[in-house]
Amino acid sequence: VEGYATLFEEAEEQMAESGWPRPDVVLVQAGVGGLLCAAVRHFASYGDRVRVVAVEPEDADCLLESIQSPGGAPRASRG
């Protein structure tokens, strides 16, 4: 997560140098969660000004299965 945080810090620096505004919405692949966690941590400092949206392909619905699992029991992806 800490390593991924650097990506968002560098992107923010480059956007500021280019005169781009801060984003309103950020789409991040869910994967195993490290990149997504770094995005949520980074953009939390924006308050309500930005939405972080987790995305994953239908064939790799691990995050969806995890969220829907009763009591956190392991579940296989349906993909």
N, C-alpha and C positions, 0 to 999 in steps of 0.2 A: 504494500500500500504506500509506504513512504517513497519508494522509487517512482511509482506512478504519479505521486503528488507533484514531482518535478515537471512532468508533462503539462499539467494545468498551470503551474507557475510560469513556465516559459511561454505558453500560449497567451496567457494574460499580458505578459510583458510585450510580446510581439503585437498584440492587438492594440495596446496603448500607444506603442511607438508608431503604428500605422494610422492612428486616429479612429480606429473602429470602436463602436460603443460596446459596453459589456453585453453579453448575451441575455436573452429572456428565457430561452429554452436550450438545454443541452441534452443530446441523445447519446447514450453510452451503452456499448454492448455489455450484457450482464456477465457472460463467461463464468468464472468461478468466484467473482465478486471483488477481486482486488482493485481493478481499474474503476469499477462502479463505486466502491467505498471511497477511493481517493477523490472522485468527482463530487460525491455528496459532501465530504469533509471540506473540500475547497470552496464549493459554491454555497455552503451553509453561511459563510460570512457575508453573503449578499442579502441575507434575510429573505423576504418574500419576493424579491425582484427576479429570481430565476427559478425555473423548474428543471429538475434533473429527471430524465425519463430513461428507465432501463429497457433495453430491447434485446430480444434473442430470437433466433429463427425457430419456426415451428418444429423443425427436425431436431432441435436441441433445447427442449423445453425444461431443462433442469431447474431453473429458478422458479418457474410456475409450479412444477411438481413439488418443490421444496416448500413453497408458500402454502400450498393447498394440503400438505401432509398433516393429518391430525397428530398433535403432540410432538411434531418434529420427527416422526418415524421416517427412516429412509424409504425412498420410493424411486423406482426406475423411471427414466425418461421414456416417453411414449414415442419418441422420434425415430 
